[in-house]
């Protein structure tokens, strides 16, 4: 940590003068500052250290953490000349601890009744006396500058002493069976102490009072992101408040907008949280009797036999009376592809009846939640429901941005007493990008799960924490994130490409495309105009020429360039995309595309998809073209097969022709390249071949037409190794003999492989 940074910190510390003000640094900033100076072994001025720790303690108090590892450090840093806020925080921590102790006594349990039997009175009085004596034993420090908070606490302490005195007299009398003892002064003293505790609570700083605000919008405003939603609900709240006041004045509205609401959005965008907030708004405005939310889905409502669905729905409506009935993924109630045996319609009919009946109307609100498109289709198909949810009562929650998700990740970590270093925060972004590949991404939910996974891996490997190294056990480092981001540690894909035998033209094309992508990404980062990147490609060539291998490396290169989030390869053929029934092919194709999102979908022998107008393969092609348009920046498709067939296939479909601009032709390997492949593969298994074998193979490659290319070479080597094993079995134990493949081994292997090919 540089000296000028420490000077800036010291200067900022003196801007913090009140517990009602926010410190100049966030809690995460403070943890990073402390972590850095400890890692750098920097000598820090005692006053700076004390104030930094006090700010940290302040934030932990806001999170309701009162008894923690910072107490020891703060106590050791007190002394003359220390910043006054250090004492303010220490005093506040102390008072809050004692207040919580008194609050936990539950004084409302201890008043006595005249009708109680004496043993019951004695038991209660003794229990209270024990609690009061324990309270007095709490270490009370002298904070002379405590102000109104100190006076309020002194009142509690004096009142507790008075209550202790009268309780001792009650116990003394009851133990001697003096049942005529007057108990009203005792009860009055308890009531007085309860009142003193309440007064103390009112003297606490704003952020520590449980009843901080009567404004239900405060919780919403503290949520990350959702700016448009916050604006809408703020206006909706004031609309409801305004019309409530109009009714009180005497105005009457026939066409009331109502409280029923539709909340749409992808998973983890906060639909349930917003529903609970709306319930609180309705309750605080007096529109509903409570803020309870009854959460249900199809499985709660739809029964398995006639009449059960209606009964289930009525039961949940009764539970929700006075509050909100929240139905998640409500469109599942009516499934268009189900037969008449599906009882979802009965739920809808019963729900509409309940919302309009004289018995239940306006006594509860219904909130639907789910995906936007499905919800619109569901409501438009059910006019009975549609009329009860006006356009103004639709809230669409957007997906969180990457930056907002990083804020959620940091908040999740902080709630569990962890913090991200700056490098770890940047590395965590790559985990978010990998997870965010389709509409099933869980937004805040997924991010919280990822944070908890990181915390799990840390806890599974760390030694036990202690007071001395506490900061280490709150830190999430870049190395900790790497445990879940292992894919980023793979070898350089360009090096993998270079190591491939032959394919000079293909390598050059891939390098050129890679360079183009990288430059466009750099231009984009500098807000320069970019040329549209056409990555969907056609790989043509005979079998065994390396098309699948290059596609795999191609995916990794695009991931490394920052264009793809996962960089994986999904290999598919006609059977993976085409089904045997109408409507199933589109679903099957979409499923395979979802699997490939964030990577490359490699379709081998792609021309097999189309076998005539009546073939279901045409549906697969149409679905593929449509999805390529929708997922343009999240999917690369590579079509592969024989050259002539691929050219005819692409030119026959305008949709394909307009989307596949890059063509890579894989030439057959030369005789020398095939021999090089043989040498490479045998060395991988620590075998050797003689010069006679090399001459023999070159001659054979020259004479024969090799149809399998690399695949043929692999099969040839596997057969040669097996024939060598048959030849030396039981006769050869020397290392040289075990490692050498001779000409006769390859002769037998050649005849076998060529024989299989002819069949």
N, C-alpha and C positions, 0 to 999 in steps of 0.2 A: 504494500500500500504506500503510495507516494506521499511525501511530506505535505505538498500543497492540498492533497485530498484531506488529510487530517486537519489542516488549517481551516478548510471550508466547513468541516464537521464541527469544529470548535466554535466557529462563528455562528453556525445555525442553532447550536444548542441554546443560546441565550435568547432566542426568539420564542421559546416555550415558557410561558409565565403563569398558566392557569390550567387546572384539571378539566375545565370546561372547554379548553382549546385542544385541537389536534396537534400532536408533535410534528416537527418538520420532516420526519422520516416515517415511512410505513413500517409495520412489524417485519415484513420480509426484508426491507432495506436494512433494518437494524441487525437482523440475523446475519445477513451477508457481510455487513461491516465488521461485526464481531468475529465471524468466521475467518475473514481475510486477515485481520490483524493477528489472530492466534496462529494461523498457518504460516504467516510471514515472521512470527516471533518478534513483533514490534513492541517496543516499550511505549505504553499509552499513559498519558497524564491521568492521575487518579480521579480528578474531577470529571474529565471526559468519560472515563469508564463508568463512573457512578451515574452520570446523567443518561448515558446510553442504556445501562441496565435498568434505570428507572423508567425510561420510555418503554422498554420491553415489558416491564412489569405492568405499566399502565395498560398496554394493549391486552395483556393476558387477563387483567381484571375485567376489561370489556368483554372478553370471551368467557368470563365467569371462572377463571382459573385463579384461585387465591392462595393455595398452599402448594408451592412448587420449589424447584431447585434454585430459583433466583433469590430466595430469602437469605440464604447464607452469604451469597456474594454481596447483596445490598448492605447487609449488616456490617460486613467487614470494610466497606468503603465509606462509612460515615465518619465525619470529623469536622473540625473547624474549617471554614472557608468553602465548604461544599455547596454547590448550587442548591438553592432553597427547594426546588422541585423534587429533589431526592427525598427530603423529609416529608414533603406533601404526599408523595406516592407511598412511602413507608407507613405514614400515619393512616392513609386511606386503606392500605392493605390490612393493617392491624384492626381498624375499626370494622371493616367489612367482615373480617374473620370472626370478631366477637359478636357482631350483629347476626351473622348466620348461625352462630352457636345458640344465641338466644332464640332466634326464630325456630330452630329445630326442636326446642323444648316443647312446642305445641301447647302454649298456655291455655288455650280454649278447652283443653281436656280436664283441667284441674279444679274448676269451681265446684263447690259442694252444694248439695240440695238438702233441705230440711228433711225430706222423706227418705234420704239414704240411711241405711243402717250404719251404726257406728264403725264396724270393721271396714266397711267400704270407704267411709270418710277418712279413717285412719290410714288406709292403704294409699289413697290419693294424696293426702297431705304429706306422708312420708316420702312418696315418690317425688313430689314437687320440691321438698326440702333438699333431697339428694341432688336434684338438678341445679338448684340455686347455689348450693355450696360448691358444686363442680364449676359453675360459671364464675364464681368469685376467685377460683384458683387459676383461672386463665391469666397469663402474664399481661398486666396492664402497664404500658409504657407511658411516660409523660410527654405528650406532644403539646407544648404550650401554645403553639400557633395553629391549633386545630380549628379555631373559629367556631362557627355555629354547629359544626359536626361534633366537635369535642363537647360543647355544652349539651347537645342532645344525648350524647353517649353518657355523660356524667349524670344526667337525669335518669337514664335507664339504670345505672349502677346504684344510685341512691334509692330508687324505687324498689330494686331487687333486694336491697338490704332491709327496707321496711317490710317487704313481703316475707322475707326470711324470718324476721322477728315474730311477726304475727303467726306464721305457719308453725314456728317452734312452740308457741303458746297453745295452738290448736292441737298439735301432736301430744304435748304434755298433758292437756286436759283429757283427750280421748284415751290416752294410755291409762289414765286413772279413772276411766269410766264416768267422766263428768259430761254427760250427753247434753246438758243444757247450755253448753258453750255457744256463744253468739257467733254465727258464721258469716253474717252479711259484711262485716268489716274485712274479713279475709277475702271474700269474693270481690268486694270493691277494690281492694289492693291489686288483685289479679287483673281486673278490668283496667285499672290505672297503668299497670305495667304494659299491658297490650297496647294501650294508647301511646305510651312513651316509645315503644318499639316502632309503631306506625309513624310517629313524628320523626324519629331518627331516619326512617326510610325516606321521608320527604326531603331530608337534608342531604342525602347522597347526591353525588353528581348525576346529571341527567342520564348519562349512558348506563348507570347502574340501577336505575329505577325500573322495576318490572312493568309498571304502567307508564312506559315512556311516552306514549302518544295514543290519542283517540283517533288518529287519522289512519285509516286502513291502507292508504296509498303509500305510506312510508316503507312498508315491507317490499312493495313492488319496485319503488325507486331504488332500493338497495340491491335489486337483482342485476346481474350482469347482462348487458345488451338489451334487446327487446324495446328499443326506443319508440318505434311506431305503436307497439302494443301499450306501452306506458302512456303515451299520448292519448290513445283511444280510451283506455279505461279511466284515465283522469277526466276526460270529457263525459264519459258515461256516468261516472260517479256524481259529477256536478249536475248532470241532467236529472238523475234520480233524486238528488237532494233538492233541486229546484222544484220539481213537480210534487214532491212530498210537501214542501212548504206551500205550494199553490193550493193543495187539497186542504191544508190546515186553515188557510185563509178563507176557503169556501168555493174555490173553483172545482169544476168537474170535468174529467176526461173520459170520453167514451172509447176512443181508440188508443188505449194504453199500449206502450211498446212491450211490456211484460218483462219477466225475469229469465225466461228460458233462453239458453245460450248454446251456440255451437262453437267449439274450439278445435281448430284443425292445425296439423303440423306433423312433422316427422317425429320418431321416437326421441325422447330425451330433451324436447324443446320447452318443457315446463307446463304441459297441459293440465296436469293434476294440480300443480302449484297455483296456477291461475284460477282454477275452479274453486280451490279453497279460499283464495283471496276474494273472489266474487261472493262466496257464501258469507264471508266476514263483512263485506260491504252491505249486503242485504240485511244482515242482522243489525249492524250498527245504525242503519237508517230506519230500523223498525219495520222493514218490509217482511221479514221473517222472524220467527220466535227464537231461533237459535242459529249458530253458525256451523252446525254439524253437516258433514258431507258423507252420504252413504255411497260407497264406490262399488259398482257392479259391472259385469260384462255378460256376454251371451250365456256362459256356463251357469251363472247364478239364476238367470231368468227363464231360459228355455228348458222345458221338461221333456221327458221321454215318452209320455203317454197323454192322451186327450184330457184336458182340464188342468194338468199340472202347471203348465206355463202361465195360465191366468192366475192361479193361486199364488205361484211364486212372485209374479209381478205385483199383485195386490199387497202381498206381505212386505215387499221392499218399499212400495209407495207409503205404506203405513209407518215404516221405520223412518222414512225421509220426511214425514210431515213436520212442518215447522222449519225445515232445512232444505238441503239440496240432494237430489238423486243424480249421481254422476255415472253415466253409462259410457264406458270406454269401448272403442271400436264398435260403435252402435250399428254400423252397416252390416255386421255379422248376424244381426237379428233376422235379416231377410236375405237368404242366399238364392240368387236367381237360378242356379244350376241344381237346386234341390227339388225333390218331388213334393207332393202334397202332404207327405208324412212329416215334413219339417214344421215345427210348431212356432217358429219365429214370428209369423204373422199374428198369431194369437197374442204374443207379448205386445206387439205394436198396437193392436186394437185395444187391449186392456189399458195400455199406457195413455192412449189418446182419450179413452173414456174417463180415466182418472183425472187427467188434466182439465177436463171440461165439466166434470160432474159437480153438482151442488155441494156434495160432501167434501171434496178435496180441492176444488179449483182455487187457485191463488194461495193455497196453504203450503205449497212446496214448489221448488223450481227444478226444472230438468236441464241438465247440461250434458250434451253429447260431445264426444271427443274422438278423434281418429285422423286418418289421412284425408287430405283436402278433396282429391278427386273422387274417392270412394264415398265420402260423406255427401257431396253434392248429388251424385247419382242416386244415393239412397233416399235423400229427402225429396228429390224431384219425382221419384217413383212412388212416394207415399204422400198424397195430397193432405191427408188427415194430419200428418206431422208437419208438413211443409208450412201450412198456414199458421202454425203455432210458434214458428221460428222466423221472425222477420229478418230481412237482409241486414238491418242495422245491428242485429245480435249475432253476427258472425265475427269471430276473432281468428285470424290466421297467424300462427307463430312461425317466424322464419328460422332456418337453421342458424346456429351460432357460427360466427367467423372463426378462423383459426386463432386469432388474437383473443377473442372472447373465451374460447375453449381453454387457452393457456391460462387465462385469469381464473377460470373455474378450477383448473388443475392446481394452481397455486393455493387457492382458497381451500380446496379439499385437503391438500397436504398440510396447510396451516392448522385446520381444525383437528388434525391428528398429530400436531406438534412436530411437523416436518417442514422444511423449506427447500426450494430448488436453488442451486447455484445458477448463475447466469448461463454458463455453458450447458448445464443440465436442462434448463428451460428451453434453450434453443434445440437441444437434441430431442426433447420430448415432442417438439413440433412434428418431427418425422414419424413418430408413433401415431400421432393424430392423422397425418396425411395418409398413412398406410391404412388406417381404419376407415377413413372417410372415402369410400369408393362407390357406394350406391345409397338408395333411399332407406335401406335398413340400418344405416349408421345411427347409433344411439345418442349422438350429441353429448350433452352433459353426463348422461348415464354411462356411456362408453368411456369418457374421459375419467370419471371417478373410478371406474373399474380398473383402468390402466394405472392410475396413481396407486391404488390399493395393491395391485400386482407388484409394482416397484417396491412398495413398502414391505410386502411379504418377502421378496427376495433379499432385501436389506436385513430384515429380522432373522432370516434363516441362516445368515452367514456371519453377522457381527458378534463380537464378544459382548459380555454383559456390560451395560452402561454404568457409569459412576458420576458423582457430582463434579469431579474434576474434568471429565471429558464430555460434558453434557452437550456441547455444541456439535460434536462429531455425530452424536446419536439423533440429531435433528436434521442433519444435512443429507440431501439427495444430490449425488454428484453425477457427472456425465457418465462415469463408469457404471453407476447403478442403472441408468437408463439403457446403456449398451446391452445389459443382460436380456432386455426384452426386444432389442433392436439388432439381433445378431446378423440379420440379412445384410446390414450395412457394412459388415466386416469381410464380405466375400472378396475374392481376388479380383484384380483389375480385368474387366471384360475385354478391353482392347488387347491386353496381353494374351488372353485366351483365344481371341480371334487370330492373332499373329501366329500362335502355336499350331493352328490347323494346317494340315498339309495341303498344298495346292490352293485352288480357289482364288487366284490372284485378282481376277476381275471383280469377284464378289467382295473381297476384302476392300478393294479400292472404293467400290460403291458405298459400302457400309461406313468407311472412314469419312467419305465425303458427306454423307447424310448426317453422321454424328457431328462433324464440324459445323454443318449448317444449323443443326438444332442448338448447339451450344452458343453459337453467335446470336441466334435469334433470342435465346433466353437472356443473354447479356444485354441486348438491345431493349428487351422488354423491361429489364430491371432499371434501365436508365431512361425509361419513358420515351424511347425512340420508336418510330413506326416499325412493325414487324411484318415479314412476308408470311402468309399462311403456310403452315407446315403440313405437307401431305405425307403421311407415314404408312397408310394402308398399302400393302405391297403384294406383289405376285412373285413367288419363288418357283421357277420352272426348271426342270431337269429330270434326268433318269433317277431311279431308286438308288440310294446309297451314296449320293453325291454331297451329302452334308446339309440338306435343307433344314431339317429339324434342329440340328446342332447350332447352325448359324442363327436360326430364329430364337433359340434360347439365349444366345450371347447378345443378339439384337435387343431383346427385352431388357437385359441387364444394363446395356449401354444407355437406353432411353431412360431407365430409372436413375442411372448415375447422372444423366444430363438434367434431371429434375422434371422430366416430361411425364413419366409414369410414376405412380406412387408405390407400387409393389414390385414391378419388374419380373413377374413370374410368367411362365409359359403354360398355357392350357392347350393340349392337343385334342382335336376332335375330327371325326369323320362323319359321313352321312348318317350312320346309325345313331350317333350322339345327338343329332339335330332333327331328324325326320321321324315322325310317329306314323302309326297306321290308321288313325282316325281323324276326322275333321276337328279342327280347333286345338288338337294336342301338339301339333308340330310347333306352333307359335310359342306355346308354353315351354316346350322342351328346348327350343332354340334360345329363348330368353333366359332360361335357367343356366345354360352353358355360358351365355354372355355374361351373366352376373358373376359366375365363377371366375371369368377372365378379367373382370374390371380391375383397372390398375395395372394391367399387364398386357400380354399378347395372346390373342386367340389364333391358333394355327390350325387351319382346316386342310387336311391332307386329301388329295384327289378330289378337290372341290367341285370339279365338273360333274361328279357323280350325284350332286344335289339335284340336278335337273334332268329328268328323263321323259319330258313331255308335258303338255298342258294339264293333263289329269293327274299328274304326280304330285304328292304332297311336298316334294322338294321345293317346288315353286314358292310355297308358303314360307318355307325356311329361308329362302333367298330374300323374299320381301321383308320378312321380319328382321333379317340381318341388316339389310340396307337401312331400314327405319331406325334400328337401335344404334347403328354406326353414326347416324345423324344426331341422335339424342345424346350419345355418350362420346362425342367427338374428342374431348380432351381427356378422356379416362379409359380409352380402349384403342388398341391397334390390332387390326385384323390382317393376317397373312394367309393368302390362298396358295396352295402348293399342288404340283402335279406335272405331268408331261407337258412339254412346251406347246406343241400344236393344239392339244386338247384345251389347255388353259387359255390360249389366245382365242379359240372359237367360243369358249364358254364366256369369257369377259365381254367380247364384242357382241354377243347375243343378247345382253341385258344392259340397257342404258343406265340403270341405277348403279350397277357394278362398274361400268366403264367410266362413269363420272367420278367414282370414289377411289379407284385404284390407278394411281399415276406412276408408282415406282415398280420397275420390273428388274428382277435379279435372275440371270440365267446361270445355272450351275453346270459347267462343262463336265463331261466324263473325265476321270483321272487318267493321266498318261501312264505308260508302262513304268516309268521311273518313279512316279508318285505312288503307284500301287505298291512297288517294292519298298519305298520309303515307309509306307504305312505298315507293311509287314514287319520291318525292322523296329519301328516304334512300338508296336503292340507286343512283340516277343520280349523286348527289353522291359516293358512294364511288368511282366511276370518273371523277370530275371532268367530268360532263356537266351541262347545264342544260336545263330545260324552260320553255316560255313559259306565260303566263297562259291562252292559248287552249288549250294542251294540258291544263292543269289542269281547265278548264271542260269540255272534251271528255271527259276520263276520268271526272269526277264524274257526268256525264250517262250515260255508258255503264255505270258501276258501278250506278247507280240503276235503269237499265232492265233489266239482265241479271242472271241468277242465277249468281253466281261460285262454281263448285264447288271450285276448287283453292286459294282464299284466297291465302296467301303464295306458294305454288308457282306459281299463275297469274300473279301480279305479276312474279316472277322471269323466267318464260318470256316475258312481254309485253315487259319491258325488253330482254332479250337479242335478241328479234326486232326491236324498234324500232332498236336500235343497228346491227344488220346492214342494215336498210333505209336508215338514214341514211348508212351507208358506201356503199351502192349509189347513193344519190342524189348524193353530193358527189364521188364517185370521179373524180379527174383534173380537177375543176373548182374545188375549194376548198382553199386553203392557209392561210387566216387562222385564228388561234387561236379566234376567236369562232365561225366556221363549223364547225370541228372539234369544238367542245364543245356545240353547240346541237342538241337533238332537237326537231323540229317536229311539228305536228299530223298531217301526211300520213304521217310515219314511224310514228306510233302507230295511224293508221287501217289501214295495211297490216299492222302487227303484230297488231292486234286481230282482223282477218279471218283471219289465219294461225292464231293460237292457238285461236280459237273453232272454226275449221274442223277443227283436229286433235282438239279435244275431242269434236266431233260424231261423228267417225269412231270 
